[in-house]
Structures are given as C-alpha cells and as structure tokens.
Amino acid sequence: MDAASLIAKACKARDDSLAEVTPPLAALPDPLPKNVMPIFKDVLTEEEIRITSYDVPELLKAIRDKVYSCETVTKAFLRRAALAQKLTNCITELLPARAIARAKYLDTLDKPLGPLHGLPISVKEHHGMADCETNGGYVAWIGEPRTGHCTVNDVFYEAGCVFYARTTQPQSVMHLETSTNIYGVTTNPWNTDLTSGGSSGGESALVACRGSILGIGGDIGGSIRCPAANTGVYGFKPTPGRMGKQGSHAVVAGQEGISPTEGPLSTSRAGLDIFMSTYLSYEPWVKDNYLVPLPWRSVTLPPKLKIAVLWDDGIVRPHPPITRALKEVKAKLEAAGMEIVNWVPEGHDECWNLTQALYYEDGGKALENLITKGGEKMLPLTEWLVKGNDNVKYRTVEDVMALKVKRNEYRARYNDLWLSTGKSDSHPVDAILCPAGPGAAPPLGNAKYWSYTSQWNMLEYPGAVFPVSKVDQTIDAEEADYVPRNSQDKFNWELYKRERYVDAPVSLQVVTRRWEDEKCLAVLAEVEKAMGRA
C-alpha cells in the first residue's frame, strides 16, 4: 500500500471513531476564530460544560458521591474531546465503545475500583494501548500489528480510570511542535497561528480545551513541559526511573544516552500530584524491574525556601513576556518570605551539543530508514534536528562511550554548581525558577530552541511547568535596539512581534535535583500559594 493510501486509512479510522460520538456536534463557525476557546460553551450542553470544568480531585469526588455516573462523565469528555479535535486537530483516535463499556461496568460496582474510579484519562498515541494500532507518527507503521501495551496504562487502568482518547505527536516524536504527514498540524487553542508544542502537543491542546483534565505524555527534551507551557496547563517531567516506559513505541528503543520518561499533563497542580502518587502507590517497580523502588514520599520543606531564578541561559534571551513573568513571580516569592538568588548558568551550550549527539548515536540512520520505508517526506523540523546539525552523525562504540563520559562529567559539574549555592549558609537552593522556553508558544514551524527544557533532561532533574499569565499587548513591548548574541538568539528574537502572540499563555518552570520529584511539586505548591492560588 502506498503512502497516500496508508494515510487515508489512518485518517478514516480516526474520523470513524469521532463519528461514533453522540449526539453529533453542531456545525462550527466558518472560518474559525484564532482563539477557539469560546466555542465550547456554544456547542456543548450545560451539563457537559459543568462536568468538564471540574479539576481532577473535584471530579473524582463528584463520581464517588454519585453526583454523576461514570457513564455520564465519560460521554461528556468524549463530546468535548471530539470538539477539541475539530478545533485543534489533537486526536488520533477516540475510543467511544470501549470507554462507555468500561464506564458502565464501573457504575455496576458496589465500591470504587480504585483511587481513579471513573476518571477519564487521555494518552499520547505512541504510548501503546492494547488492541489499538500505534503508528507513532510514522507512515511506515500504519497498519502494522501492535500487541504491545504500555505498562503505565496498566497501572492507571487498575486504579479505575477510563481510557477514551489517544492524542497526536510529531513525526519522529522529536519536535517541540506536533505535526505529521498522517494527521497534519495540531494547533494551540488560544491562538491557532501558534503551536501547541511537542511532542505531547495533542495532549496539551486537549487538556487546554478541557477535553481532558489528566493525560499521559512523554518527555525526552521538553515534550511534556514545552506543550504544557504553550497552552497554559500544568505538566511534570519526573526523574527517569520513576515511571515505566515499556510499551512506548520508539524508533531507537535502546537509546539510553538521554533517558525518556512518561509523565502527566493536567488542568491543575493537584492533578500532577494525584497522577504521581497514584501510580507509585501500585509499586510499578515489581513488574517493571528497571524502575527504582521508590514510593511517593511526603516532604518537609525548609522553613524558609531558597529559590534561584535563572533569568537567561546565556545563549538565547527570553522574550519580554517571559522576563516579566519571572519578575512578577520573584516579587511574590520575596513578599512571601522566601530567599531569592540569581542562578548563574554554566555550560548550557555544551549540554545541548551533548544532548543532540546522544539522541542520535546512529546519526539518525534508523529514523531516516523508517521515513523512507513509509514513502513519506522528512518534515522541516525533523530535518532541522537530524540533518542541519553537526552534532548528529554516525558514531563508533568508542565515540558513544566518550560522549557518555562527557555527559557524566557535565552532570557532576552541574551538581557541584548547585551545591555551591550553599557555601555561605550551608543551604543550597531548594529549586530553580526558570523559563520553560525562550518565549510563549512559537508561530507554527518555528520551535527551534530546546535548551530551557532539554537542559534538565540530560541532568535528569525533575521539572514542573505552571501557567502565570498571558502575553500582554499593552506592556510586553519589543526591544528594537537589542543586539542578538548569536544566530539562535537572532532567530528567536525576531520571532517576537506582539501581534503574533495575542492570547498566548505565559508559563514558567520549577526544577529540583535528581530524585527530588516530590520536592519539586511541593515547592510548586508554595510558589502558587505565594501567587495567591489555593
């Protein structure tokens, strides 16, 4: 079967799954506005709006209290997800029959099946699901039999959730945007000229639209945090080794120079906490014995938090809205009594060079072969990462070993840098507050700077993204006299024109040291408390 026929087959399967959702959705405005968010209240019923407006803890309580049946909740999220697909192109497949059957079964039980009883959870498509085809964004994988099932899904299923939606990712699952030759481009619901991010961009668009309030993404260079930041939702990248990855479909499954990890995107910080604590309460390391047997722990924070602010990585300067957000949050943290210091970055350019090299130790050969096999073209952002890059080349075993020595040396140096912040008072910083990207969501086709997230992937530091504000057309002015430092900085700086970023969310990131996942979310809770959030 040729590429066009395979693509038509995959799109038909998606469209057929959407057509199963009842009652059918009303006709949409033509043309659609750039900000599609107001459309939901015009199309969905009041009850559907109410159900999908809960955050995770509130919806779980409403189900437990039998305010709503699992079936009613599932149908509401199926319709909202179907509408989100029509507005942003974020779905590869809905699972109406399977989800409703599961919900009906849960409604027959005398007591909750588990802590997530009846909660709809969406899943990034390349995290394999039993009895579902997984193409991972590659034409060559369309129609191939897939029996693998992501073990993370098994845990949440045992906890009582309802799987109902599978979401888009980019070709190669290695863009900070979401586009494939199969499904096209996933857009940002706040401004469809902008990207929803990648690689978990389908999840971020769906969660932003509240077609999901808790979803499973994956992160190897920012693929949870970048899309969460772009659409103004919450995202968390755990330390690799806390969450399973068996059953996720990848081109180079044995690549461990930079370890990927699954993690949550949610409409609330509480959703991140519930996701992690629930997953680890099931002791997943028994089945996935490569995981560290480390339960989700309670954390006692210091009486006075010490937070470092990374204003700029020294390579690409963040756009004015990001700097403004850092200043605003810093002021609120200081007003709450926290100690704030400046983080002086070290070697972030070296880290990015090593990261790119370790992503593609084979020079991208396996990826190129799969794209060729499918008869599809290599998309521009794939080509930019794999082809237009001196760091990506075929390496010998000795070369790869040398890279990993350099990686480990860099990790040790950065740990020393972190510890050095406690030389004067024996209190190293508790966390870093930093950008999640060099700007708000880029215009489509322009997400070419990863280091505000990928830095922490190579170091294996956990990171949580949270929304702060939106680009303000009145105060986030361009700086016409800024002289860029280098070509990357110039490219990024020239992207910033306020009129491009109307309604674009502005988000930030909290980062802690390796294995301090619980502390990361606990610090985020204190940051949001200082910001006046519950």
Disulfide bonds with the S-S distance in Angstrom:
none
